[in-house]
Amino acid sequence: VASAFGFALMAMFVRLADVCGNGQLPAVQKALLRNLVAAGIAGWAFFRRPSSVGSKVTIPQTPGVWSDLILRCVFGSVGIFANFYALTHIPVGNAMALNRTAPFFTLLMSWLLLGQRMTLRQTVCVAGAFAGAMFVIKPGFGMLSGHALVGLFSGFGAGAAYAFLHKLGKAGIDGAFIILFFSVFSCIACVPFLVCGFVPMSFLQVGVLFAAGAAAEERQVMQDEK
């Protein structure tokens, strides 16, 4: 419940950033400020613990774990970019509903990538999730609306990221390290896009996006712990 509340706050602040400034901000630029705050909070939470001091820091050693960690970051970053794009271009409620298809994509990706068995009941639920998503898209944008499909893709990115997160958890990787690595990775991924398309921001927009980052980090911690 706390994770869902943090997600709702983040969505509100992301959309508010366009209202309180001089114009619309690129989704990747919003994501960068969100990720900077998340990286700062995650780094403070990780390194302040006694188990994270000096030689006690546990870093993954096997290539397989690192590949899973990087794929978790890639899918998670793509999910964030797509979600922020949808929040910018379609009603917030619709964007949130489309992103919340993530658990169903997690189920699907766990079957495809991790070999976890899907029951008939779960398969029916996945099909129902897609049908429900189409009903969300159809009233306001039409079945093939590009903005709405990007919102649906944000659910796919998040769902795939959760599948790899589950695999990393079963491998014993520290959740705090996963959050920190993801936050830093997402910040770096934003930089190339901003080199060609940075939009000046007001102080109020910066503050609102920092608030979005704080809400997102609360949500991320709760979700990863779950």
FITI-618333 format. One record per residue: y negated, z negated, x of N, C-alpha, C, CB in turn. Coordinates in Angstrom, 2 decimals, m for minus. Atoms other than C-alpha are relative to their C-alpha. Glycine has a CB too. Layout:
Y_Z_X_Y_Z_X_Y_Z_X_Y_Z_X
...
//
This chain:
1.20_0.00_0.83_0.00_0.00_0.00_m1.26_0.00_0.87_0.00_m1.22_m0.94
1.16_0.05_m0.91_m2.38_m0.85_2.84_m0.19_1.34_0.68_0.19_m1.11_1.06
0.09_m1.33_m0.62_m1.55_2.50_4.48_m0.65_1.00_m0.95_1.40_0.49_0.42
0.58_m0.92_0.99_m2.38_4.38_1.27_m1.48_m0.28_m0.21_0.75_m0.11_m1.34
1.41_0.36_0.16_m5.65_2.46_0.91_m0.83_0.52_1.17_m0.15_m1.53_m0.14
0.70_m0.52_m1.17_m6.64_3.35_4.47_m0.16_1.51_m0.06_0.74_m0.40_1.27
0.08_m1.44_0.14_m5.86_6.99_3.77_m1.09_0.40_m0.99_1.34_0.57_m0.44
1.02_m0.30_1.00_m8.07_6.95_0.67_m1.40_m0.20_0.58_0.18_m0.89_m1.24
1.30_0.24_m0.64_m10.96_5.45_2.65_m0.34_1.11_0.99_m0.01_m1.36_0.72
0.23_m1.07_m0.96_m10.55_8.02_5.39_m0.43_1.29_m0.70_1.26_0.25_0.83
0.32_m1.22_0.73_m10.61_10.89_2.89_m1.42_m0.05_m0.56_1.00_0.22_m1.14
1.34_0.14_0.56_m13.76_9.54_1.25_m1.07_0.18_1.08_m0.15_m1.37_m0.66
0.99_m0.10_m1.08_m15.61_9.19_4.57_m0.08_1.43_0.56_0.35_m0.98_1.12
m0.01_m1.36_m0.52_m14.53_12.66_5.74_m0.84_0.91_m0.90_1.44_0.53_0.10
0.78_m0.83_0.93_m15.98_14.26_2.60_m1.47_m0.43_0.00_0.58_m0.08_m1.43
1.36_0.52_0.00_m19.08_12.01_2.73_m0.80_0.51_1.19_0.03_m1.53_0.00
0.69_m0.49_m1.19_m19.89_13.31_6.22_m0.75_1.30_m0.27_0.99_0.20_1.14
0.69_m1.25_0.34_m20.82_16.68_4.69_m1.19_m0.23_m0.91_0.97_0.97_m0.66
1.05_0.28_0.97_m23.00_15.10_2.04_m1.21_m0.66_0.65_0.54_m0.89_m1.11
1.10_0.79_m0.57_m25.07_12.78_4.23_m0.69_0.67_1.19_0.53_m1.35_0.43
0.63_m0.70_m1.13_m26.02_15.38_6.86_m0.74_1.24_m0.43_1.03_0.36_1.02
0.75_m1.22_0.27_m27.80_18.68_7.13_0.88_1.18_m0.41_m0.79_0.36_1.20
m0.90_m1.09_0.37_m24.72_20.77_6.46_1.44_m0.38_0.24_m0.34_1.25_0.78
m1.44_0.22_m0.11_m20.96_21.11_6.55_0.44_0.01_1.46_0.76_1.07_m0.79
m0.51_0.11_m1.37_m19.17_20.06_9.72_1.38_0.63_0.10_0.04_m1.46_0.45
m1.35_m0.54_m0.18_m16.10_21.84_11.14_1.05_m1.10_m0.09_0.12_0.72_1.35
m1.07_0.99_0.17_m12.83_20.09_10.34_0.44_m0.58_1.34_1.19_0.63_m0.71
m0.44_0.47_m1.32_m11.88_19.88_14.03_m1.01_m0.97_0.59_0.21_1.19_0.96
1.03_0.91_m0.50_m15.20_18.21_14.88_0.13_m1.36_m0.67_m1.41_0.58_m0.23
m0.25_1.26_0.70_m14.55_15.58_12.22_1.23_m0.69_0.58_0.18_0.24_m1.52
m1.24_0.57_m0.52_m11.05_15.12_13.57_m0.21_m0.62_1.38_1.08_1.07_0.07
0.24_0.54_m1.33_m12.37_14.54_17.10_m0.57_m1.41_m0.08_m0.94_0.91_0.79
0.58_1.33_0.12_m14.54_11.59_16.08_1.00_m0.99_m0.58_m1.27_0.04_m0.86
m1.05_0.86_0.56_m11.72_10.21_13.96_0.98_m0.41_1.09_0.75_0.73_m1.14
m1.00_0.26_m1.03_m9.35_10.50_16.94_m0.56_m0.86_1.13_0.53_1.30_0.55
0.61_0.83_m1.04_m11.81_8.96_19.41_0.06_m1.47_m0.38_m1.45_0.43_0.25
m0.06_1.38_0.47_m12.03_5.81_17.31_1.44_m0.50_0.02_m0.58_m0.13_m1.42
m1.41_0.39_0.02_m8.26_5.77_16.83_0.53_m0.26_1.40_0.83_1.09_m0.68
m0.45_0.19_m1.37_m7.68_6.18_20.57_m0.53_m1.30_0.59_m0.44_1.19_0.87
0.58_1.24_m0.50_m10.06_3.33_21.38_0.70_m1.23_m0.56_m1.47_m0.06_m0.33
m0.67_1.15_0.63_m8.46_0.93_18.89_1.45_m0.10_0.47_m0.05_0.13_m1.54
m1.39_0.02_m0.44_m4.93_1.97_19.87_0.12_m0.46_1.45_0.62_1.39_m0.17
m0.03_0.43_m1.38_m5.70_1.54_23.57_m0.25_m1.49_0.16_m1.02_0.77_0.79
0.28_1.45_m0.05_m7.19_m1.91_23.02_1.20_m0.79_m0.48_m1.23_m0.35_m0.86
m1.15_0.73_0.55_m4.21_m2.99_20.90_1.21_0.07_0.94_0.38_0.57_m1.37
m1.17_m0.17_m0.87_m1.69_m1.62_23.42_m0.14_m0.80_1.29_0.21_1.47_0.32
0.13_0.60_m1.32_m3.10_m2.91_26.70_m0.34_m1.49_m0.04_m1.05_0.73_0.77
0.30_1.43_0.08_m4.13_m6.35_25.44_1.26_m0.85_m0.11_m0.92_m0.28_m1.19
m1.23_0.75_0.18_m0.51_m7.33_24.85_0.60_m0.38_1.35_1.00_0.81_m0.81
m0.63_0.40_m1.27_1.31_m9.29_27.59_1.07_0.98_0.45_0.61_m1.38_m0.13
m1.07_m0.92_m0.35_4.17_m6.76_27.45_m0.51_1.33_0.53_0.89_0.24_m1.19
0.57_m1.27_m0.44_1.78_m3.94_28.34_m0.80_m0.14_1.30_m0.89_0.57_m1.08
0.77_0.26_m1.22_0.38_m5.44_31.56_0.83_0.39_1.22_m0.42_m1.48_0.08
m0.61_m0.32_m1.29_1.19_m3.98_34.97_1.33_0.70_m0.13_0.18_m1.24_0.81
m1.31_m0.65_m0.06_4.83_m3.16_35.61_0.80_m0.14_m1.29_0.80_m0.57_1.14
m0.73_0.22_1.25_5.87_m4.31_32.13_m0.21_1.11_m1.02_m0.40_m1.31_m0.60
0.23_m1.12_0.91_4.54_m1.14_30.50_1.24_0.89_m0.03_m1.27_0.81_0.42
m1.20_m0.82_0.14_7.51_0.82_29.14_m0.40_1.43_m0.31_0.92_m0.56_m1.11
0.31_m1.42_0.16_7.09_4.59_29.59_1.31_0.76_m0.17_m0.82_0.55_1.22
m1.23_m0.79_0.16_9.72_7.05_28.29_0.37_0.72_1.28_m0.15_1.01_m1.14
m0.47_m0.59_m1.25_11.85_8.38_31.13_0.75_1.31_m0.18_0.87_m0.98_0.72
m0.83_m1.17_0.20_14.03_11.10_29.59_m0.81_1.17_m0.55_1.17_m0.32_m0.94
0.72_m1.18_0.50_12.81_14.69_28.98_0.10_0.16_m1.51_0.53_1.25_0.67
m0.18_m0.14_1.43_14.25_14.65_25.46_m0.97_m0.85_m0.80_1.41_m0.35_m0.38
0.94_0.88_0.68_12.10_11.71_24.45_m1.41_0.55_0.10_0.06_m1.42_0.59
1.34_m0.56_m0.17_8.98_13.33_25.88_m0.22_1.23_m0.88_m0.24_0.36_1.46
0.13_m1.17_0.87_9.66_16.56_23.99_m0.18_m0.43_m1.45_1.23_0.92_0.13
0.17_0.52_1.36_10.04_14.59_20.75_m1.39_m0.60_m0.19_1.07_m1.04_m0.31
1.32_0.61_0.07_6.85_12.69_21.53_m1.09_1.07_m0.11_m0.24_m0.89_1.23
0.99_m1.08_0.03_4.89_15.90_22.17_0.05_0.74_m1.34_0.23_0.99_1.16
m0.11_m0.67_1.29_6.25_17.56_19.02_m0.57_m0.88_m1.12_1.46_0.35_m0.30
0.61_0.90_0.98_5.26_14.46_17.03_m1.52_0.14_0.04_0.42_m1.47_0.27
1.45_m0.14_m0.15_1.75_14.87_18.42_m0.50_1.35_m0.49_m0.40_m0.20_1.45
0.40_m1.35_0.43_1.59_18.63_17.79_m0.03_0.08_m1.52_0.96_1.06_0.57
m0.06_m0.05_1.46_2.71_18.37_14.17_m1.02_m0.94_m0.63_1.40_m0.34_m0.49
0.97_0.95_0.53_0.56_15.29_13.59_m1.42_0.51_0.11_0.12_m1.32_0.70
1.35_m0.54_m0.19_m2.55_16.97_15.02_m0.26_1.16_m0.96_m0.19_0.46_1.44
0.14_m1.11_0.94_m1.98_20.12_12.98_m0.18_m0.53_m1.43_1.22_0.95_0.07
0.14_0.60_1.32_m1.56_17.95_9.89_m1.39_m0.57_m0.24_1.03_m1.08_m0.18
1.35_0.55_0.12_m4.86_16.18_10.55_m1.03_1.11_m0.16_m0.34_m0.86_1.22
0.96_m1.10_0.08_m6.77_19.42_11.14_0.06_0.67_m1.38_0.28_1.05_1.10
m0.16_m0.64_1.31_m5.35_20.98_7.96_m0.50_m0.91_m1.12_1.47_0.37_m0.23
0.45_0.94_1.03_m6.03_17.84_5.92_m1.53_m0.09_m0.04_0.60_m1.38_0.25
1.46_0.08_m0.05_m9.66_17.61_7.10_m0.63_1.29_m0.51_m0.47_m0.30_1.43
0.49_m1.28_0.52_m10.13_21.31_6.36_0.07_0.00_m1.52_0.82_1.17_0.58
m0.15_0.04_1.46_m8.79_20.81_2.83_m1.00_m0.97_m0.62_1.44_m0.41_m0.37
0.96_0.97_0.52_m10.96_17.72_2.30_m1.42_0.56_m0.01_0.04_m1.28_0.83
1.32_m0.61_m0.09_m13.97_19.83_3.28_m0.21_1.06_m1.08_m0.21_0.61_1.37
0.16_m1.19_0.82_m13.27_22.78_0.98_0.53_m0.12_m1.43_0.67_1.13_0.66
m0.49_0.16_1.37_m11.46_21.48_m2.13_m0.25_m1.43_m0.44_1.52_0.36_m0.10
0.22_1.38_0.47_m11.83_18.38_m4.35_0.89_m1.00_0.73_0.26_m0.08_m1.50
m0.71_1.00_m0.80_m10.79_15.20_m2.55_1.33_m0.39_m0.64_m0.87_m1.24_0.18
m1.23_0.39_0.67_m8.21_14.26_m5.18_1.11_1.02_0.19_m0.25_m0.19_m1.47
m1.00_m1.04_m0.21_m6.44_17.60_m4.86_0.49_0.03_1.44_m0.57_1.36_m0.37
m0.38_0.01_m1.42_m6.49_17.47_m1.06_0.92_m1.18_0.31_m1.26_m0.06_0.89
m0.84_1.18_m0.23_m5.01_13.96_m1.10_1.38_0.20_m0.61_m0.66_m1.25_m0.59
m1.29_m0.23_0.66_m2.31_14.96_m3.59_0.88_0.95_0.81_m0.21_0.55_m1.41
m0.76_m0.96_m0.78_m1.28_17.92_m1.46_0.49_m0.61_1.31_m0.85_1.23_0.29
m0.41_0.66_m1.24_m1.19_15.83_1.72_1.13_m1.00_m0.24_m1.18_m0.69_0.65
m1.02_1.00_0.29_0.99_13.25_m0.01_1.36_0.61_m0.32_m0.44_m0.86_m1.15
m1.33_m0.61_0.02_3.82_15.78_m0.18_0.74_m0.27_1.31_m0.09_1.51_m0.25
m0.58_0.25_m1.32_4.49_14.58_3.39_1.39_m0.64_m0.04_m0.93_m0.88_0.79
m1.34_0.60_0.00_7.47_12.32_2.49_1.11_1.00_m0.32_0.05_m1.13_m1.00
m1.01_m0.99_0.35_9.30_15.28_0.99_0.26_0.96_1.16_m0.42_0.78_m1.25
m0.19_m0.80_m1.19_8.69_17.39_4.07_0.72_m0.80_1.09_m1.36_0.51_0.52
m0.72_0.85_m0.95_9.90_14.43_6.15_1.50_0.08_m0.27_m0.49_m1.46_m0.10
m1.42_m0.10_0.38_13.18_14.55_4.24_0.58_1.34_0.44_0.16_m0.18_m1.51
m0.47_m1.34_m0.36_13.49_18.29_4.78_0.12_0.17_1.51_m0.95_1.06_m0.57
m0.01_m0.16_m1.45_12.60_18.19_8.48_1.04_m0.92_0.66_m1.38_m0.28_0.58
m1.03_0.88_m0.54_14.94_15.25_9.08_1.38_0.65_m0.11_0.00_m1.35_m0.74
m1.26_m0.74_0.15_17.74_17.44_7.76_0.08_1.16_0.99_0.14_0.52_m1.44
m0.02_m1.18_m0.86_16.74_20.53_9.75_m0.01_m0.35_1.48_m1.19_0.88_m0.32
0.20_0.31_m1.41_15.75_18.87_13.03_0.88_m1.13_0.51_m1.43_m0.34_0.24
m0.72_1.19_m0.44_17.62_15.57_13.12_1.43_m0.05_m0.50_m0.73_m1.22_m0.45
m1.38_m0.03_0.48_20.79_16.48_11.26_0.34_m1.06_m1.03_0.91_m0.12_1.13
m0.27_1.01_1.01_20.39_13.79_8.61_0.39_0.66_m1.32_m1.24_m0.90_m0.20
m0.56_m0.60_1.20_22.33_14.48_5.44_m0.94_m0.14_m1.19_1.34_m0.64_m0.32
0.79_0.02_1.23_20.49_15.39_2.22_0.94_m0.01_m1.20_m0.96_1.22_m0.07
m0.80_0.06_1.21_22.01_14.40_m1.11_m0.55_0.98_m1.04_0.04_m1.44_m0.57
0.45_m0.87_1.07_21.79_16.49_m4.27_m1.25_m0.56_m0.66_1.11_0.18_m1.04
1.17_0.64_0.61_19.33_13.99_m5.72_m1.24_0.22_0.84_0.24_m1.50_m0.19
1.15_m0.21_m0.89_17.08_14.28_m2.69_m0.45_1.46_m0.02_0.36_m0.43_1.43
0.34_m1.42_0.05_17.24_18.08_m2.82_m0.78_0.33_m1.26_1.26_0.86_0.06
0.71_m0.21_1.27_16.16_18.05_m6.47_m1.42_m0.56_0.10_0.76_m0.66_m1.17
1.33_0.60_m0.16_13.26_15.74_m5.54_m0.91_0.88_0.84_0.12_m1.40_0.64
0.80_m0.90_m0.84_12.12_18.15_m2.80_m0.49_1.18_m0.82_0.82_0.49_1.20
0.39_m1.13_0.85_12.14_21.04_m5.28_m1.07_m0.43_m1.01_1.23_0.56_m0.73
1.00_0.51_0.94_10.21_18.91_m7.78_m1.34_m0.24_0.65_0.48_m1.27_m0.63
1.25_0.23_m0.73_7.64_18.04_m5.12_m0.77_1.31_0.16_0.27_m0.62_1.37
0.67_m1.30_m0.13_6.90_21.72_m4.49_m0.55_0.46_m1.35_0.98_1.05_0.55
0.48_m0.39_1.33_6.65_22.38_m8.22_m1.25_m0.80_m0.37_1.11_m0.20_m1.05
1.17_0.83_0.29_4.24_19.46_m8.59_m1.22_0.41_0.80_0.30_m1.45_0.27
1.11_m0.47_m0.84_2.15_20.70_m5.69_m0.61_1.27_m0.57_0.47_0.24_1.44
0.50_m1.23_0.58_1.86_24.09_m7.35_m0.86_m0.27_m1.24_1.17_0.92_m0.37
0.80_0.37_1.17_0.59_22.44_m10.55_m1.35_m0.57_0.42_0.76_m1.02_m0.86
1.28_0.52_m0.50_m2.06_20.65_m8.49_m0.90_1.15_0.44_0.23_m0.97_1.18
0.78_m1.12_m0.51_m3.14_23.91_m6.85_m0.48_0.90_m1.13_0.82_0.80_0.99
0.24_m1.03_1.00_m3.01_26.13_m9.93_m1.26_m0.20_m0.84_1.17_0.10_m0.90
1.13_0.12_0.91_m5.68_24.59_m12.24_m1.35_0.37_0.60_m0.08_m1.39_m0.50
1.33_m0.21_m0.55_m8.59_24.78_m9.81_m0.15_1.19_0.92_m0.42_m1.19_0.72
0.15_m0.97_m1.07_m7.79_27.43_m7.25_0.88_1.23_m0.13_0.27_m0.66_1.29
m0.94_m1.11_0.06_m5.02_29.76_m8.33_1.17_m0.24_0.93_m0.70_1.32_0.35
m1.23_0.30_m0.71_m1.49_29.83_m6.99_m0.08_0.31_1.49_1.13_0.77_m0.60
0.02_m0.41_m1.39_m2.36_31.57_m3.70_m1.32_m0.34_0.69_0.25_1.48_0.09
1.26_0.40_m0.64_m5.65_29.83_m2.85_0.24_m0.41_1.45_m0.65_m1.14_m0.79
m0.17_0.31_m1.41_m5.99_29.71_0.92_m0.32_m1.45_0.32_m0.86_0.90_0.83
0.39_1.38_m0.28_m7.80_26.35_0.98_1.07_m0.98_m0.47_m1.34_m0.33_m0.65
m1.02_0.90_0.53_m5.17_24.72_m1.21_1.30_0.09_0.80_0.27_0.32_m1.47
m1.21_m0.15_m0.81_m2.31_26.14_0.84_m0.15_m0.70_1.35_0.33_1.49_0.20
0.24_0.76_m1.23_m3.90_24.68_3.96_0.21_m1.49_m0.27_m1.44_0.25_0.54
m0.24_1.39_0.38_m3.90_21.34_2.13_1.48_m0.31_m0.09_m0.67_m0.30_m1.31
m1.45_0.19_0.07_m0.19_21.77_1.41_0.61_m0.01_1.40_0.65_1.09_m0.86
m0.50_m0.05_m1.37_0.39_22.66_5.06_m0.28_m1.32_0.73_m0.65_1.16_0.77
0.27_1.31_m0.62_m1.23_19.34_6.02_1.13_m0.97_m0.32_m1.36_m0.56_m0.49
m1.14_0.84_0.34_1.61_17.65_4.14_1.22_0.34_0.85_0.34_0.15_m1.47
m1.11_m0.41_m0.86_4.12_19.69_6.12_m0.16_m0.56_1.41_0.10_1.54_0.05
0.24_0.51_m1.34_2.51_18.74_9.44_0.25_m1.50_0.10_m1.41_0.31_0.43
m0.20_1.45_0.00_2.45_15.05_8.55_1.48_m0.34_m0.17_m0.83_m0.65_m1.11
m1.41_0.28_0.24_6.02_15.16_7.24_0.86_0.24_1.24_0.51_0.84_m1.14
m0.74_m0.29_m1.23_7.36_16.79_10.41_m0.29_m1.07_1.06_m0.37_1.40_0.54
0.36_1.04_m0.96_5.46_14.25_12.51_0.74_m1.30_m0.29_m1.52_m0.25_m0.01
m0.71_1.21_0.37_7.04_11.37_10.57_1.48_0.09_0.35_m0.17_m0.28_m1.49
m1.41_m0.17_m0.35_10.50_12.85_11.14_0.21_m0.28_1.49_0.47_1.43_m0.35
m0.11_0.27_m1.43_9.96_12.84_14.91_m0.33_m1.46_0.31_m0.93_0.95_0.79
0.33_1.42_m0.19_8.39_9.38_14.65_1.23_m0.87_m0.26_m1.16_m0.41_m0.92
m1.22_0.73_0.31_11.58_8.13_13.03_1.01_0.12_1.14_0.63_0.52_m1.32
m0.93_m0.21_m1.11_13.63_9.67_15.84_m0.43_m0.80_1.23_0.09_1.49_0.35
0.50_0.77_m1.15_11.42_8.05_18.49_0.24_m1.49_m0.22_m1.50_0.27_0.23
m0.25_1.41_0.29_11.74_4.70_16.74_1.45_m0.38_0.23_m0.39_m0.32_m1.42
m1.42_0.26_m0.21_15.53_4.93_16.79_0.35_0.02_1.48_0.85_1.02_m0.76
m0.22_m0.03_m1.45_15.30_5.71_20.52_m0.60_m1.22_0.70_m0.59_1.28_0.59
0.54_1.23_m0.57_13.47_2.41_21.04_m1.37_0.14_0.64_0.93_m0.52_1.00
1.34_m0.19_m0.58_10.05_3.83_21.97_m0.99_m0.91_m0.71_m0.45_1.48_m0.09
0.98_0.94_0.52_7.24_1.33_21.52_m0.97_0.70_m0.96_m0.78_m0.66_1.14
0.89_m0.60_0.99_5.24_2.09_18.36_m1.45_0.06_0.46_0.08_m0.76_m1.28
1.38_0.00_m0.48_1.95_1.11_20.01_m0.23_1.11_1.02_m0.33_m1.36_0.63
0.13_m1.09_m0.97_2.59_3.57_22.83_m0.05_1.35_m0.70_1.17_m0.03_1.01
0.00_m1.26_0.76_3.33_6.35_20.31_m1.37_0.25_m0.61_1.08_m0.04_m1.10
1.32_m0.15_0.63_0.05_5.71_18.48_m1.06_0.35_1.04_m0.40_m1.30_m0.73
0.98_m0.25_m1.04_m1.96_5.64_21.71_0.15_1.43_0.54_0.15_m1.02_1.14
m0.23_m1.33_m0.53_m0.36_8.82_23.07_m0.45_1.07_m0.98_1.49_0.19_0.35
0.40_m0.96_1.02_m0.90_10.64_19.79_m1.52_0.10_m0.12_0.60_m0.39_m1.35
1.45_0.00_0.14_m4.55_9.61_19.56_m0.67_0.75_1.15_m0.53_m1.44_m0.06
0.56_m0.69_m1.18_m5.33_10.81_23.11_0.33_1.48_m0.06_0.54_m0.62_1.31
m0.41_m1.40_0.10_m3.36_14.02_22.60_m0.86_0.75_m1.01_1.48_0.10_m0.39
0.80_m0.64_1.05_m5.28_14.79_19.39_m1.44_0.23_0.45_0.02_m0.83_m1.27
1.36_m0.18_m0.52_m8.63_14.24_21.11_m0.07_1.20_0.92_m0.47_m1.27_0.75
m0.01_m1.12_m0.94_m7.73_16.67_23.87_0.18_1.32_m0.73_1.11_m0.18_1.05
m0.26_m1.23_0.76_m6.47_19.22_21.32_m1.25_0.49_m0.72_1.11_m0.23_m1.01
1.23_m0.38_0.70_m9.89_19.20_19.60_m0.99_0.73_0.90_m0.65_m1.22_m0.58
1.04_m0.47_m0.90_m11.89_20.09_22.70_m0.15_1.52_0.04_0.28_m0.50_1.38
0.19_m1.46_m0.09_m11.15_23.86_22.98_m0.69_0.60_m1.23_1.34_0.67_0.18
0.61_m0.53_1.23_m12.18_24.44_19.35_m1.50_m0.29_m0.06_0.69_m0.58_m1.22
1.41_0.39_0.08_m15.49_22.61_19.79_m0.87_0.71_1.03_m0.12_m1.50_0.18
0.77_m0.71_m1.02_m16.52_24.55_22.89_m0.75_1.18_m0.61_0.92_0.48_1.13
0.61_m1.19_0.62_m17.26_27.58_20.70_m0.64_m0.27_m1.35_1.04_1.07_m0.16
0.50_0.21_1.36_m18.22_25.90_17.45_m0.54_m1.37_m0.31_1.06_0.29_m0.94
0.54_1.34_0.26_m19.93_22.53_17.87_m1.25_0.08_m0.88_m0.32_m0.71_1.33
1.15_0.07_0.91_m22.40_21.63_15.10_m0.71_m1.33_0.22_0.46_0.17_m1.49
0.74_1.26_m0.20_m25.16_19.04_15.79_0.14_m0.92_m1.22_m1.48_0.28_0.27
m0.20_0.99_1.07_m24.74_15.83_13.76_m1.13_m1.02_m0.02_1.35_m0.71_0.18
0.95_1.11_0.13_m27.07_13.16_12.45_0.71_m1.30_0.37_m0.59_m0.08_m1.44
m0.59_1.30_m0.31_m26.55_9.51_13.39_0.82_m0.52_m1.18_m1.11_m1.01_0.36
m0.73_0.45_1.18_m25.45_8.83_9.82_1.36_0.67_m0.08_m0.81_0.28_m1.27
m1.28_m0.71_0.01_m22.75_11.50_10.03_0.95_m0.57_1.04_m0.21_1.50_0.26
m0.83_0.59_m1.05_m21.49_10.03_13.30_0.56_m1.34_m0.47_m0.80_m0.18_1.31
m0.44_1.29_0.48_m21.35_6.57_11.74_1.06_0.11_m1.08_m1.16_m0.79_m0.53
m0.97_m0.20_1.08_m19.50_7.82_8.66_1.35_0.45_0.57_m0.51_1.04_m1.01
m1.26_m0.47_m0.58_m16.92_9.63_10.80_0.67_m1.07_0.85_m0.25_1.25_0.85
m0.60_1.13_m0.69_m16.44_6.55_12.97_0.70_m0.92_m1.00_m1.08_m0.79_0.79
m0.63_0.79_1.05_m15.72_4.67_9.74_1.30_0.66_m0.46_m0.96_m0.18_m1.20
m1.23_m0.73_0.34_m13.19_7.38_8.87_1.08_m0.25_1.04_m0.29_1.52_m0.12
m0.96_0.27_m1.06_m11.56_6.82_12.25_0.60_m1.39_m0.09_m0.66_0.18_1.35
m0.50_1.36_0.14_m11.30_3.07_11.69_0.99_m0.10_m1.15_m1.16_m0.98_m0.22
m0.91_0.00_1.15_m9.72_3.62_8.26_1.29_0.73_0.33_m0.67_0.64_m1.23
m1.19_m0.77_m0.37_m7.36_6.23_9.71_0.90_m0.80_0.92_m0.41_1.32_0.66
m0.81_0.78_m0.93_m6.23_3.89_12.48_0.74_m1.11_m0.74_m0.87_m0.58_1.11
m0.68_1.02_0.83_m5.49_1.14_9.93_1.18_0.61_m0.71_m0.96_m0.62_m1.02
m1.08_m0.70_0.68_m3.44_3.66_8.01_1.12_0.36_0.96_m0.52_1.25_m0.69
m0.99_m0.44_m0.96_m1.69_4.94_11.15_0.90_m1.17_0.43_m0.68_0.62_1.21
m0.76_1.18_m0.42_m0.65_1.44_12.27_0.99_m0.41_m1.08_m0.95_m1.16_0.33
m0.86_0.40_1.11_0.72_0.58_8.83_1.14_0.99_m0.19_m0.82_m0.13_m1.29
m1.01_m1.04_0.22_2.56_3.90_8.49_1.05_m0.02_1.11_m0.66_1.39_m0.09
m0.96_0.01_m1.11_4.13_3.77_11.96_0.86_m1.25_0.00_m0.74_0.12_1.32
m0.79_1.23_0.10_5.20_0.17_11.47_1.05_0.13_m1.09_m0.91_m1.21_m0.28
m0.96_m0.19_1.10_6.85_1.15_8.16_1.14_0.92_0.44_m0.72_0.59_m1.25
//
